[in-house]
Amino acid sequence: MILVTNDDGVESAGLKGLAAALETLDSVYVVAPDRERSAIGMAITLHRPLRAKQVEDRCYAVDGTPVDCVDLAIAQLLPESPKLVVSGINHGDNLGHDLHFSGTVAAARKAALLHIPAIAFSMTSNSMFSNGKYYYETAIKYAVQIVEKAIEQGIPDGILLNVNIPNIEVSSVRGIKVTRQDLGTYSANAIERKDRVGNPYYWIGGERSTIDQRPDTDLNTIKDWFVSITPVQFDQTAHSHLNMIEDWLNC
């Protein structure tokens, strides 16, 4: 059994296309947010109850976050634990520092933290290769190929796979590359505006201010029309600095 979720909502085209395609590999359950919950990271709902509505056979809409969906699916909604959790296909890429904010990646991360193999799939937005169309058939083709390989070979415990697919025709994709996370940062940016009575409010955002120039990063690979697949680990301890901090405390 494969669990499919996302952060774009249960009605998104990417999720529906992926879930239907994965039915060729195994039975599929969908548990996804009832509306878009993008850029919400690992947020969970603790201060109100969650509600899940069955919208189709083996398909549930949850009024919570992507991480809520994975928790609720595994704890209550599925008849058994899935062999794989697949998040996506996200409407927009998740490259570099996006991994810290992405609800798509967070859903896969939660599954992997529960020791369930997990993959996050995202497709670049029109702004990168734009001709006004979204080539979901390209993303689905490569997603099925990678899922099939993951089921066959397995994914090591303690990591997830973050996959980004260029939004181009299938015939234009140059292949698949294993990549590292780009280390380029986002700038801090806030636009101030005034409401109708003159009180300020803000739109926050930011641009990629420093691009990692290594050719093997996820961001640079996707620009070259390759599918990027990055293994992401969970141990965030800076092991090489443990002794430094010990020395610092003992000074």
Backbone hydrogen bonds in HBPLUS format (Angstrom, degrees):
<---DONOR---> <-ACCEPTOR-->    atom                        ^
c    i                          cat <-CA-CA->   ^        H-A-AA   ^      H-
h    n   atom  resd res      DA  || num        DHA   H-A  angle D-A-AA Bond
n    s   type  num  typ     dist DA aas  dist angle  dist       angle   num
A0083-LYS N   A0001-MET O   2.85 MM  82  5.74 152.4  1.93 154.1 161.6     1
A0002-ILE N   A0027-SER O   2.90 MM  25  6.29 158.6  1.95 158.8 165.8     2
A0029-TYR N   A0002-ILE O   2.93 MM  27  6.30 162.3  1.96 162.4 167.3     3
A0003-LEU N   A0084-LEU O   3.00 MM  81  6.40 163.8  2.02 160.6 163.8     4
A0086-VAL N   A0003-LEU O   2.80 MM  83  6.16 166.5  1.82 167.9 172.6     5
A0004-VAL N   A0029-TYR O   2.84 MM  25  6.19 160.7  1.87 162.1 168.7     6
A0031-VAL N   A0004-VAL O   3.15 MM  27  6.48 154.7  2.21 159.3 166.8     7
A0005-THR N   A0086-VAL O   2.96 MM  81  6.41 153.2  2.03 153.4 160.7     8
A0088-GLY N   A0005-THR O   2.83 MM  83  6.32 158.7  1.87 151.3 152.0     9
A0037-ARG N   A0007-ASP O   2.62 MM  30  4.95 174.6  1.62 161.4 162.4    10
A0012-SER N   A0009-GLY O   3.11 MM   3  5.62 168.9  2.13 122.0 123.4    11
A0010-VAL N   A0033-PRO O   2.78 MM  23  5.74 142.7  1.92 173.4 173.8    12
A0016-LYS N   A0012-SER O   3.13 MM   4  6.35 169.7  2.14 153.4 156.5    13
A0017-GLY N   A0013-ALA O   2.95 MM   4  6.02 167.2  1.97 152.8 156.4    14
A0018-LEU N   A0014-GLY O   3.09 MM   4  6.11 158.6  2.14 141.3 147.5    15
A0019-ALA N   A0015-LEU O   2.89 MM   4  6.00 170.3  1.90 157.0 159.8    16
A0020-ALA N   A0016-LYS O   3.11 MM   4  6.21 164.0  2.13 146.5 150.8    17
A0021-ALA N   A0017-GLY O   3.09 MM   4  6.22 156.4  2.15 142.5 149.1    18
A0022-LEU N   A0018-LEU O   2.92 MM   4  6.12 155.2  1.98 155.1 161.6    19
A0023-GLU N   A0020-ALA O   3.32 MM   3  5.44 148.2  2.43  98.7 107.7    20
A0024-THR N   A0021-ALA O   3.25 MM   3  6.05 167.4  2.26 117.3 121.0    21
A0025-LEU N   A0022-LEU O   2.88 MM   3  5.37 160.5  1.92 115.0 121.6    22
A0026-ASP N   A0022-LEU O   3.23 MM   4  6.59 152.2  2.31 153.5 161.5    23
A0030-VAL N   A0058-ARG O   2.91 MM  28  6.24 162.1  1.94 148.1 154.0    24
A0060-TYR N   A0030-VAL O   2.77 MM  30  6.10 156.9  1.82 148.8 156.2    25
A0032-ALA N   A0060-TYR O   3.12 MM  28  6.51 162.5  2.15 160.0 159.4    26
A0062-VAL N   A0032-ALA O   2.92 MM  30  6.00 157.2  1.97 146.0 151.7    27
A0034-ASP N   A0062-VAL O   2.81 MM  28  5.26 139.9  1.97 143.5 138.9    28
A0043-ALA N   A0040-ILE O   3.30 MM   3  6.03 161.5  2.34 135.7 141.1    29
A0041-GLY N   A0101-PHE O   2.71 MM  60  4.38 127.8  1.98 147.3 138.1    30
A0063-ASP N   A0051-ARG O   3.07 MM  12  5.76 158.1  2.12 160.1 167.1    31
A0053-LYS N   A0061-ALA O   2.81 MM   8  5.18 163.8  1.83 152.5 156.3    32
A0061-ALA N   A0053-LYS O   2.80 MM   8  5.18 163.1  1.83 149.5 153.4    33
A0055-VAL N   A0059-CYS O   2.96 MM   4  5.82 142.9  2.10 139.5 151.0    34
A0056-GLU N   A0059-CYS O   3.45 MM   3  4.97 165.7  2.48 132.2 130.8    35
A0059-CYS N   A0056-GLU O   3.12 MM   3  4.97 143.3  2.26 131.3 121.0    36
A0069-CYS N   A0065-THR O   3.02 MM   4  6.35 151.9  2.10 149.0 156.5    37
A0070-VAL N   A0066-PRO O   3.19 MM   4  6.58 154.3  2.26 148.8 154.0    38
A0071-ASP N   A0067-VAL O   3.02 MM   4  6.27 172.5  2.02 158.7 160.5    39
A0072-LEU N   A0068-ASP O   2.80 MM   4  5.94 172.6  1.81 159.5 161.8    40
A0073-ALA N   A0069-CYS O   2.87 MM   4  5.87 157.7  1.92 144.0 151.0    41
A0074-ILE N   A0070-VAL O   3.08 MM   4  6.18 171.8  2.09 153.7 155.3    42
A0075-ALA N   A0071-ASP O   2.91 MM   4  5.95 156.3  1.97 149.9 157.5    43
A0076-GLN N   A0072-LEU O   2.87 MM   4  5.57 150.1  1.96 143.4 149.4    44
A0077-LEU N   A0072-LEU O   3.18 MM   5  6.41 161.5  2.21 142.3 147.7    45
A0078-LEU N   A0073-ALA O   2.92 MM   5  5.50 156.6  1.98 156.7 150.8    46
A0085-VAL N   A0117-PRO O   2.90 MM  32  6.31 156.1  1.96 152.6 160.5    47
A0119-ILE N   A0085-VAL O   2.99 MM  34  6.52 150.5  2.08 157.0 166.4    48
A0087-SER N   A0119-ILE O   2.88 MM  32  6.29 163.5  1.91 160.0 165.1    49
A0121-PHE N   A0087-SER O   2.76 MM  34  6.06 170.3  1.77 174.8 177.5    50
A0090-ASN N   A0121-PHE O   2.89 MM  31  6.24 170.3  1.90 137.7 138.7    51
A0123-MET N   A0090-ASN O   3.06 MM  33  5.96 156.0  2.12 144.3 148.5    52
A0092-GLY N   A0123-MET O   2.85 MM  31  5.18 125.7  2.15 148.4 164.8    53
A0098-ASP N   A0095-LEU O   2.97 MM   3  5.33 159.1  2.01 138.0 135.6    54
A0099-LEU N   A0096-GLY O   3.32 MM   3  6.34 170.8  2.33 124.9 126.1    55
A0100-HIS N   A0097-HIS O   3.05 MM   3  5.76 158.1  2.10 119.5 124.5    56
A0101-PHE N   A0098-ASP O   2.95 MM   3  5.41 145.7  2.07 114.0 123.7    57
A0102-SER N   A0098-ASP O   2.91 MM   4  5.80 152.5  1.98 167.6 176.7    58
A0106-ALA N   A0102-SER O   3.06 MM   4  6.10 149.4  2.16 131.8 141.1    59
A0107-ALA N   A0103-GLY O   3.07 MM   4  6.21 151.1  2.15 145.2 149.6    60
A0109-ARG N   A0105-VAL O   2.80 MM   4  6.07 154.6  1.86 151.5 160.1    61
A0110-LYS N   A0106-ALA O   2.87 MM   4  6.10 157.2  1.92 150.8 155.4    62
A0111-ALA N   A0107-ALA O   3.23 MM   4  6.50 159.2  2.27 143.6 148.5    63
A0112-ALA N   A0108-ALA O   2.98 MM   4  6.25 164.6  2.00 153.0 157.2    64
A0113-LEU N   A0109-ARG O   2.86 MM   4  6.10 149.5  1.96 149.2 158.0    65
A0114-LEU N   A0110-LYS O   3.15 MM   4  6.43 128.1  2.43 136.5 149.4    66
A0114-LEU N   A0111-ALA O   2.92 MM   3  5.07 136.1  2.11  99.6 112.9    67
A0116-ILE N   A0111-ALA O   3.01 MM   5  5.28 159.0  2.05 137.4 138.3    68
A0115-HIS N   A0112-ALA O   2.87 MM   3  4.82 153.3  1.94 108.4 111.0    69
A0161-LEU N   A0118-ALA O   3.22 MM  43  6.63 161.2  2.26 145.1 150.3    70
A0120-ALA N   A0161-LEU O   2.85 MM  41  6.25 164.5  1.88 168.2 173.3    71
A0163-VAL N   A0120-ALA O   2.78 MM  43  5.92 173.9  1.78 171.5 173.1    72
A0122-SER N   A0163-VAL O   2.91 MM  41  6.28 143.2  2.05 149.5 161.4    73
A0165-ILE N   A0122-SER O   2.87 MM  43  6.27 149.9  1.96 149.9 159.8    74
A0124-THR N   A0165-ILE O   3.04 MM  41  6.31 157.6  2.09 152.9 158.2    75
A0128-MET N   A0125-SER O   3.21 MM   3  6.02 163.5  2.24 121.4 124.8    76
A0130-SER N   A0126-ASN O   2.66 MM   4  4.14 124.7  1.95 151.8 151.7    77
A0138-THR N   A0135-TYR O   3.04 MM   3  5.54 137.8  2.23 109.8 120.1    78
A0140-ILE N   A0136-TYR O   2.83 MM   4  6.02 163.3  1.85 157.7 162.5    79
A0141-LYS N   A0137-GLU O   3.05 MM   4  6.06 157.0  2.11 136.8 142.8    80
A0142-TYR N   A0138-THR O   3.22 MM   4  6.52 168.7  2.23 156.0 157.1    81
A0143-ALA N   A0139-ALA O   2.86 MM   4  5.94 150.5  1.94 145.9 155.5    82
A0144-VAL N   A0140-ILE O   2.95 MM   4  6.04 169.0  1.97 155.3 156.7    83
A0145-GLN N   A0141-LYS O   3.19 MM   4  6.38 159.7  2.23 142.8 148.6    84
A0146-ILE N   A0142-TYR O   2.96 MM   4  6.12 158.4  2.01 147.3 152.4    85
A0147-VAL N   A0143-ALA O   2.85 MM   4  6.03 163.0  1.88 154.4 159.6    86
A0148-GLU N   A0144-VAL O   2.90 MM   4  5.98 163.5  1.93 149.8 154.6    87
A0149-LYS N   A0145-GLN O   3.17 MM   4  6.37 154.1  2.24 139.3 145.9    88
A0150-ALA N   A0146-ILE O   2.86 MM   4  6.09 151.7  1.94 147.2 155.7    89
A0151-ILE N   A0147-VAL O   2.90 MM   4  6.15 156.7  1.95 156.2 161.1    90
A0152-GLU N   A0148-GLU O   3.09 MM   4  6.25 153.8  2.16 141.0 148.5    91
A0153-GLN N   A0149-LYS O   2.80 MM   4  5.89 165.0  1.83 153.3 157.2    92
A0154-GLY N   A0150-ALA O   2.67 MM   4  4.93 143.4  1.80 129.6 140.6    93
A0160-LEU N   A0232-VAL O   2.95 MM  72  5.29 147.7  2.05 142.3 152.5    94
A0232-VAL N   A0160-LEU O   2.80 MM  72  5.29 170.8  1.80 162.7 165.4    95
A0162-ASN N   A0230-THR O   2.85 MM  68  5.07 172.7  1.86 147.2 149.5    96
A0230-THR N   A0162-ASN O   2.87 MM  68  5.07 166.2  1.89 140.6 145.1    97
A0164-ASN N   A0228-SER O   2.86 MM  64  5.14 156.9  1.91 146.5 154.2    98
A0228-SER N   A0164-ASN O   2.88 MM  64  5.14 160.7  1.92 156.0 160.1    99
A0168-ILE N   A0166-PRO O   2.96 MM   2  5.63 131.0  2.21 105.1  90.6   100
A0172-SER N   A0169-GLU O   2.92 MM   3  5.37 150.9  2.01 112.3 121.5   101
A0173-VAL N   A0170-VAL O   3.23 MM   3  5.59 155.4  2.29 110.3 117.0   102
A0174-ARG N   A0225-TRP O   2.87 MM  51  5.83 174.2  1.87 155.6 157.6   103
A0227-VAL N   A0175-GLY O   2.83 MM  52  6.17 171.0  1.84 158.6 159.4   104
A0177-LYS N   A0227-VAL O   2.83 MM  50  6.12 164.1  1.85 172.6 173.4   105
A0229-ILE N   A0177-LYS O   3.03 MM  52  6.31 151.5  2.11 159.3 162.4   106
A0179-THR N   A0229-ILE O   3.03 MM  50  5.86 157.2  2.09 129.9 136.4   107
A0180-ARG N   A0216-ASP O   3.06 MM  36  6.35 154.8  2.12 145.1 153.0   108
A0218-ASP N   A0180-ARG O   2.80 MM  38  5.86 138.7  1.97 166.1 166.9   109
A0209-SER N   A0185-THR O   2.69 MM  24  5.72 136.5  1.87 140.4 155.0   110
A0187-SER N   A0207-GLU O   2.70 MM  20  5.40 154.7  1.76 152.4 159.8   111
A0205-GLY N   A0189-ASN O   3.01 MM  16  5.35 147.5  2.12 147.4 146.0   112
A0191-ILE N   A0203-TRP O   2.81 MM  12  5.14 164.8  1.83 149.9 151.3   113
A0203-TRP N   A0191-ILE O   2.95 MM  12  5.14 152.2  2.03 140.2 148.9   114
A0193-ARG N   A0201-TYR O   2.81 MM   8  5.39 163.5  1.84 158.9 162.0   115
A0201-TYR N   A0193-ARG O   2.79 MM   8  5.39 150.4  1.88 146.3 150.8   116
A0195-ASP N   A0199-ASN O   2.82 MM   4  5.42 160.0  1.86 151.0 156.4   117
A0198-GLY N   A0195-ASP O   2.98 MM   3  5.23 165.0  2.01 114.6 118.0   118
A0221-THR N   A0217-THR O   2.93 MM   4  5.97 153.3  2.00 149.9 157.9   119
A0222-ILE N   A0218-ASP O   3.06 MM   4  6.16 160.5  2.10 147.8 152.0   120
A0223-LYS N   A0219-LEU O   3.29 MM   4  6.49 146.7  2.41 139.8 148.3   121
A0224-ASP N   A0221-THR O   3.03 MM   3  5.24 139.8  2.19 100.5 112.2   122
A0226-PHE N   A0221-THR O   3.40 MM   5  5.82 159.3  2.44 144.5 145.4   123
A0225-TRP N   A0222-ILE O   3.07 MM   3  5.18 156.8  2.12 110.6 111.7   124
A0241-HIS N   A0238-ALA O   2.91 MM   3  5.57 160.2  1.95 121.3 127.9   125
A0242-LEU N   A0239-HIS O   3.28 MM   3  5.41 173.2  2.28 110.4 112.4   126
A0245-ILE N   A0241-HIS O   3.13 MM   4  6.39 159.6  2.17 153.6 157.0   127
A0246-GLU N   A0242-LEU O   3.01 MM   4  6.30 157.0  2.06 149.8 156.9   128
A0247-ASP N   A0243-ASN O   2.88 MM   4  6.12 162.0  1.91 151.9 156.2   129
A0248-TRP N   A0244-MET O   2.86 MM   4  6.09 151.4  1.95 143.1 152.0   130
A0249-LEU N   A0245-ILE O   2.92 MM   4  6.15 157.3  1.97 151.4 155.6   131
A0250-ASN N   A0246-GLU O   3.07 MM   4  6.26 141.1  2.22 143.0 153.8   132
A0251-CYS N   A0248-TRP O   3.46 MM   3  5.47 162.9  2.49 100.1 104.8   133
